[in-house]
Every structure is written in C-alpha cells, then in structure tokens.
C-alpha cells in the first residue's frame, strides 16, 4: 500500500499549527508525531551555549491583528498564521499607515500570496499580507496588536533511535519549525514519521536516528550536545520539499562520494524520469551543519524542486493543494531504495574465477538480456575489491538486478561473501 496518503493525512493534521524554532507550536507538533512513533522529546534551556551560538529565548503567540479606523481587522493572525513575522516582539499601539508600512511585507510579483518572514535573532516585529490587500489599505490610523511573549524557556526537538544489528547509524533529519508551509516544512516531517513507522518493523543492519528539529539552531544544538553519538553516523539524509510535482533532486554531502551520495545518485539516475544530482554547497538546509568541516558527516539532502526554485516557496502558495499523495509516495519509494542499497551493499568473491562457469547446468542461464548480464558482471567483478554498488555503477544496471544476481550465484555456491562488517 502506498505511503503517500498516510503522509498527506499527517501533514493535514499538522498544517494549521503555528510553528517556530521554539514554543508551544513546536511542542504541539511533536505531540502529534508521538501518536505515530515513540518519539523522545528534549528541552534545551534558553541561554545554553552551543558552539558559536546560544539557544534563543522562547517565542509564543496568542493573537495578532491590525484594525482600521472602522474597527475592521484588515490583517488577522487567526485567518493565517503567516500574517505575523515569526518571533515578533509584543506590540500594542496605534499608528498612521505611513508608519505601519515599514513593518508590512508583501510580494508585489505574486499579489495574491502572503510571504513567510522571520526575525529570529533580532528583536523586531512585522506583518505579512498579500500585495493586493496592501494596496486596498486607506490612509488613517490603525490599531496594531501582537499578543506574543519572548522570554526564557527552551528549544524543543524530537528524537527517535531504531536499533539495528550494529551501532553504525543512518541519520534522517527534518526541520519542524515553519508555520503553515506544506512542502517546505511538513513534507519532510510527515515522510520521516511514516518512514520511521515502516522501518520499525523491518530487520535492519544499521541503526537509524530520526531528528525533528528547528532549522539551523536545532542541528547546531544537537551536534553540540551529541558529539560522541555523531561519530556513529555513517550516512544521512535531510528531508525537505518532497511533495511538489517536480523531479527528485539530491544534493551531495561535503565528501561528494560517500556511500549515501553514490546510492542516491544511482537511484535517481535509474528513476523514470531521472532525477537531478547537485554538488555540495555550504548554503541550504541542515546538511550544511552536519557537513561543517569539524564534523564532515556523510549527510546529503533529498527533495524535489530545490528551495527558491518554485514560486510557492516560503509563501501561502505552499499550501496543502500544492502537494500530492503521488509525489509523496514517489519520494518515499526513492528514499527506501537509497536506504535499501546502504543496507544490502556488500563485497563478494567469485569461487570459480577461472573462466566463466557453466550457468546452464546450474539453472542460472536465461535468454540473453539484463538478467544474464547482471550474472556475468557480478561474476567478473566479484574479486573481493568491488562492492555490489561498484558493480551496478560500472555495469549501468540497477542495484536490485545486481543484488538479485549475487543472491542467485551465492545460492549456486559460485559466490561467497556478505555485507561488510560494521563497527559495533
């Protein structure tokens, strides 16, 4: 059964919540995720030093609006939580439109959409609205109210570890800090949650660590508090933007040729239509923290259309109508394929290396085609120095075909070997 509808239902439950990098919205979000997976919720106090950063004060908001001289709310937080600049300090005053304008944010080129803006690390305030609504505002005085608090509290994040046969870990990370943005925020959160449910019931060579964290400061905080645990991470994926109609896109880790980079490139290269693979850059999502030179973890990012390349990004256009169960299901399947390659890759040795063995009398010969070519490639390159992924890359065949050939050859006692030993 496709995972797409399950992911979409979870996203729909989460969409109305006003999330930010701290506060009640983050806790409410993690509380809903706990209904699906046994998430452990951590609270890190404001003021905690995390490398060159400090955990900020906690922000919470109850209400916000702008009311005109007739008493009508021309901007109303209760209609859309994007209307308020995230982390806006409390405001309660009257001001003329000329003064208010400097605190209003719009998208003139997309006049029907509300932009998403933040002021995380500076004390400021503001409202976001459609440019069409801005143009309708009349001169006069306006009542401005932001009923918020910015005070000492904590940063909240969720974590789940699924143990495997070894302590070597695969990291799955999603940022859970945006308000009502479906693709940029919730597609990663929803997919990671359903992925964790799926992997929980499956045999695993690797252990899996799932993080649901606020962007940037969450990854920095986790790394600062878990340097020893980070050493166990052998591969990782940052999940975001997985529900739009675009092609799959993978951004390589800083290492560029780590196992996860090669596995992702292989899966996207064999997808129909094929996806894109981008080189690493130090700008983007939390992969830039995991790949900072002091850690240099093999963590890439997978999405569909990259951020900033679709007009709906960070606007009210990124709503539940912008994402689909089909796109989410395709993303889910591709990620499972990547993880399957990491789980099953191994190195084998041909037990009959002097000339080709007679496949027909062992029931292995088939009419010429991809299956026969897979057998021949595996026999030829199984010299103890080539992994199955190496063979798939060199042959141009899919990893699944190469693995199936290896299993058949091992069953006929023509091949010996197993997935490489991992540190325990």
C-alpha positions in Angstrom: 0.0 0.0 0.0 1.3 3.4 -0.9 2.6 5.6 1.9 1.5 8.8 0.1 -2.0 9.0 1.6 -0.7 8.4 5.1 1.9 11.1 4.8 -0.7 13.5 3.4 -3.1 12.8 6.2 -0.5 13.5 8.8 0.5 16.7 7.0 -3.1 17.9 7.0 -3.3 17.4 10.8 -0.1 19.4 11.3 -0.7 22.2 8.7 -2.8 24.6 10.9 -0.2 24.8 13.7 1.8 27.9 14.2 5.3 26.5 14.5 8.5 28.4 15.1 12.0 27.5 16.2 10.8 27.3 19.8 7.5 27.4 21.7 4.1 25.8 22.0 3.6 25.2 18.3 6.8 23.0 18.2 5.6 21.0 21.2 2.1 20.5 19.8 3.7 19.3 16.5 5.9 16.8 18.3 2.9 15.7 20.4 1.0 14.7 17.3 4.1 12.8 15.9 4.2 10.9 19.2 0.8 9.4 18.4 2.6 7.7 15.4 6.1 6.9 16.7 7.7 6.6 20.2 9.4 10.0 19.9 11.6 11.3 22.8 11.1 15.0 23.3 14.1 17.0 24.5 14.1 20.5 26.0 17.3 22.6 25.9 17.1 25.8 28.1 17.4 29.3 26.6 20.9 30.6 27.0 22.6 27.3 26.6 25.8 27.8 24.7 26.1 25.6 21.6 29.3 26.2 19.8 29.3 29.8 18.5 25.5 30.1 19.0 23.2 30.5 22.0 19.8 28.8 22.4 17.4 31.7 22.0 14.5 32.8 24.1 11.3 31.0 23.6 8.6 32.7 21.5 4.9 32.2 21.8 2.0 34.0 20.3 -1.7 34.0 21.2 -3.2 36.6 18.8 -2.3 39.4 16.4 -4.2 41.8 14.1 -4.3 45.2 12.5 -7.6 47.0 12.8 -8.6 50.0 10.7 -10.4 53.1 11.9 -13.8 51.4 11.3 -12.9 48.6 13.6 -12.4 46.0 10.9 -9.4 43.6 11.1 -7.6 44.1 7.9 -4.8 41.7 8.9 -5.8 38.8 11.2 -3.4 36.1 12.5 -6.4 33.8 13.2 -7.1 33.7 9.4 -3.5 32.8 8.5 -0.5 32.3 10.9 1.8 33.5 8.1 0.3 37.0 8.7 2.8 37.6 11.6 6.5 37.8 11.2 7.7 34.8 13.3 9.4 35.9 16.5 7.7 39.3 16.5 8.0 41.1 19.9 4.8 42.2 21.6 3.2 45.3 20.2 0.1 47.2 21.2 -0.2 50.7 19.8 -1.9 53.0 17.2 0.0 54.4 14.3 -0.7 56.0 10.9 -0.4 53.9 7.7 2.8 55.7 6.8 4.5 54.4 9.9 2.8 50.9 9.7 4.1 50.4 6.1 7.7 49.9 7.2 6.5 46.8 9.2 4.5 45.3 6.3 5.8 42.6 3.9 4.3 41.6 0.6 5.1 40.0 -2.7 4.4 42.5 -5.5 5.1 39.9 -8.2 2.7 37.4 -6.5 -0.1 39.8 -5.4 -2.4 37.1 -4.1 0.1 35.3 -1.8 1.2 36.0 1.7 5.0 35.8 2.3 6.6 34.0 5.2 9.1 36.1 7.2 11.1 35.7 10.4 13.1 37.8 12.9 14.6 35.0 14.9 17.8 36.7 16.0 16.9 40.3 16.3 14.1 41.9 18.3 11.6 43.3 15.7 8.0 42.9 14.7 6.0 42.9 11.5 3.1 41.6 9.5 2.8 39.8 6.1 -0.1 40.2 3.8 -1.0 39.9 0.1 0.1 42.8 -2.0 -3.5 43.1 -3.2 -4.6 43.7 0.4 -1.8 46.2 1.0 -3.0 48.3 -2.0 -6.5 48.4 -0.5 -5.4 49.9 2.8 -6.6 53.5 3.2 -4.7 56.4 4.9 -5.6 56.8 8.5 -4.7 55.4 11.9 -4.5 51.7 12.6 -4.6 49.7 15.8 -1.7 47.2 15.9 -1.7 44.3 18.3 0.8 41.4 18.6 0.0 39.4 21.7 3.2 37.5 22.0 5.9 36.7 24.5 9.7 36.4 24.1 11.2 35.1 27.3 13.5 32.4 28.8 12.2 29.0 28.1 13.7 26.2 25.9 14.3 24.8 22.5 12.3 21.6 21.9 13.2 18.8 19.5 12.2 15.2 18.9 14.4 12.2 18.5 13.9 8.5 17.8 16.5 5.8 17.6 15.7 2.5 16.0 18.4 -0.1 16.9 20.0 -2.3 14.3 22.5 -5.1 14.3 25.2 -2.6 14.8 25.7 0.8 16.3 26.6 2.4 12.9 23.8 4.8 12.2 21.9 6.3 9.3 20.6 9.8 10.2 17.2 11.0 9.0 16.6 14.7 9.7 13.6 17.0 9.1 13.1 20.6 10.2 9.9 21.1 12.1 9.9 24.9 12.7 7.8 26.5 10.0 4.1 27.5 10.3 1.6 26.6 7.6 4.0 25.6 4.8 3.2 22.2 3.4 6.1 21.3 1.0 9.0 23.2 2.5 8.3 22.0 6.1 5.7 19.4 6.5 6.5 17.0 3.6 9.8 16.2 5.3 8.3 15.9 8.7 5.4 13.7 7.5 7.6 11.5 5.3 10.2 11.0 8.1 7.4 10.0 10.5 5.9 7.4 8.2 9.4 6.2 7.2 10.2 5.6 10.9 7.0 3.5 11.3 7.9 1.5 8.2 11.5 0.8 9.3 10.5 0.0 12.9 9.0 -3.3 11.8 11.8 -4.3 9.4 15.2 -6.1 10.0 18.0 -3.5 10.0 21.8 -3.8 9.7 22.1 -0.1 10.5 20.6 1.7 13.5 18.5 4.7 12.5 18.4 8.1 14.2 15.4 10.4 13.4 15.6 14.0 14.3 12.7 16.5 14.2 14.4 19.8 14.9 14.2 23.5 14.3 16.2 24.6 11.3 19.8 25.7 11.8 19.8 26.2 15.6 18.3 22.7 16.1 21.1 20.9 14.2 23.7 23.0 15.9 22.2 22.3 19.3 22.0 18.5 18.6 25.6 18.4 17.4 26.9 20.4 20.3 25.2 18.1 22.8 25.9 14.8 21.0 29.5 14.9 19.5 30.2 11.3 20.6 26.9 10.0 19.1 27.6 11.9 15.8 30.7 9.7 15.3 28.4 6.7 14.7 26.7 8.4 11.7 27.8 6.6 8.5 25.2 8.1 6.2 22.3 10.6 6.5 19.5 12.3 4.6 18.0 15.7 5.3 14.4 15.6 4.1 12.5 18.6 2.7 10.4 19.7 -0.2 9.2 16.2 -1.1 5.6 16.7 -2.1 5.7 19.1 -5.1 5.3 17.9 -8.7 9.0 18.5 -9.6 11.7 15.9 -10.3 13.6 14.4 -7.4 16.8 16.2 -6.5 19.7 15.1 -4.4 22.4 17.3 -3.0 25.7 15.6 -2.3 27.4 15.6 1.1 30.6 17.6 1.5 32.5 14.4 0.9 30.9 14.2 -2.5 31.4 10.4 -3.0 30.2 8.9 0.3 28.1 5.8 0.1 24.9 7.7 0.5 25.9 10.1 -2.3 26.6 7.2 -4.6 23.4 5.3 -3.6 21.2 8.4 -4.1 22.8 9.2 -7.5 22.2 5.5 -8.5 18.6 5.6 -7.5 17.9 9.0 -9.1 19.8 8.0 -12.3 17.6 4.9 -12.7 14.4 6.8 -11.9 11.9 7.5 -14.7 12.2 10.3 -15.4 15.7 10.6 -14.0 16.3 13.0 -11.1 19.0 15.6 -10.6 22.2 15.4 -8.5 23.7 18.6 -7.2 27.2 19.1 -5.8 27.5 20.2 -2.2 27.4 23.9 -1.3 27.6 25.4 2.2 24.2 27.0 1.8 20.8 25.3 2.2 19.2 23.3 5.0 20.7 21.4 7.9 23.1 19.4 5.7 25.4 22.4 6.0 25.6 21.9 9.8 26.1 18.1 9.6 28.7 18.7 6.8 30.6 21.5 8.6 34.3 20.7 8.5 34.5 19.9 12.2 32.1 17.0 11.6 32.1 16.4 7.9 29.4 13.8 8.2 28.2 11.9 5.1 24.8 13.6 5.0 23.1 14.7 1.8 19.7 16.4 1.2 16.9 15.0 -0.8 13.9 17.0 -2.2 12.0 17.5 -5.3 12.3 21.1 -6.6 15.0 22.7 -4.6 14.1 25.7 -2.3 13.9 29.0 -4.1 13.3 27.3 -7.5 9.5 27.3 -7.2 7.4 30.4 -6.7 5.3 29.0 -3.9 8.4 28.6 -1.7 8.0 30.5 1.7 4.6 31.8 0.7 0.9 31.0 1.3 1.1 29.3 -2.1 2.9 26.4 -0.4 -0.4 25.0 0.9 -1.9 21.5 1.0 -3.2 22.0 -2.6 0.4 22.3 -3.8 1.5 18.8 -2.6 0.1 15.4 -3.6 0.0 11.9 -2.3 1.5 10.7 -5.6 4.6 12.9 -5.3 5.0 12.0 -1.6 4.7 8.3 -2.4 7.3 8.6 -5.2 9.7 10.4 -2.8 9.1 7.8 -0.1 9.8 4.9 -2.5 13.1 6.6 -3.7 14.3 7.1 -0.1 13.5 3.5 0.7 15.6 2.4 -2.4 18.5 4.5 -1.2 18.4 3.0 2.3 18.0 -0.5 0.8 21.2 0.0 -1.2 23.1 1.1 2.0 21.6 -1.9 3.9 22.4 -4.5 1.3 25.6 -3.4 -0.3 28.4 -5.9 0.2 31.6 -7.4 -1.3 31.7 -10.9 -2.7 34.3 -13.3 -4.1 33.9 -15.5 -7.2 34.5 -19.1 -6.2 35.0 -20.2 -9.8 37.2 -17.3 -11.1 39.0 -19.1 -14.0 36.8 -18.6 -17.0 33.0 -18.4 -16.9 31.3 -21.2 -15.0 28.6 -23.1 -16.9 25.5 -21.4 -15.9 23.0 -23.6 -17.8 23.6 -26.8 -15.8 23.1 -24.8 -12.6 19.7 -23.5 -13.8 21.1 -19.9 -13.9 21.2 -19.4 -17.7 18.4 -17.3 -19.2 17.9 -15.9 -22.6 20.3 -13.0 -23.3 19.3 -9.8 -21.5 19.7 -7.8 -18.4 19.4 -10.7 -16.1 22.2 -12.7 -17.8 24.3 -9.5 -18.0 23.9 -9.0 -14.3 25.1 -12.5 -13.6 28.2 -12.0 -15.8 29.0 -8.6 -14.3 28.8 -10.0 -10.8 30.9 -13.0 -11.6 33.6 -10.9 -13.3 33.9 -8.1 -10.7 33.4 -10.2 -7.5 37.1 -10.2 -6.7 36.8 -9.0 -3.1 37.6 -5.5 -4.2 34.3 -4.4 -5.8 31.1 -3.9 -3.9 27.7 -4.6 -5.4 27.2 -0.8 -5.8 30.5 -0.6 -7.6 29.3 -3.3 -10.0 25.9 -1.6 -10.5 27.7 1.7 -11.3 30.2 0.1 -13.7 27.6 -2.1 -15.5 24.9 0.6 -15.7 22.4 -1.9 -14.4 20.1 -1.3 -11.4 21.3 -2.3 -8.0 18.3 -4.5 -7.4 19.2 -6.5 -10.5 22.9 -6.9 -9.3 21.8 -7.9 -5.8 19.4 -10.5 -7.2 22.2 -11.9 -9.4 24.5 -12.1 -6.4 21.9 -14.0 -4.4 21.3 -16.5 -7.2 25.1 -17.0 -7.7 25.6 -17.4 -3.9 22.8 -19.9 -3.9 24.6 -21.9 -6.6 27.8 -21.8 -4.5 29.6 -19.7 -7.1 29.9 -16.7 -4.9 30.9 -16.2 -1.3 30.7 -13.1 0.8 28.4 -10.8 2.7 27.7 -7.2 3.6 30.8 -5.8 5.1 31.3 -6.0 8.9 30.3 -2.8 10.6 31.7 -1.4 13.8 29.7 -2.4 16.9 
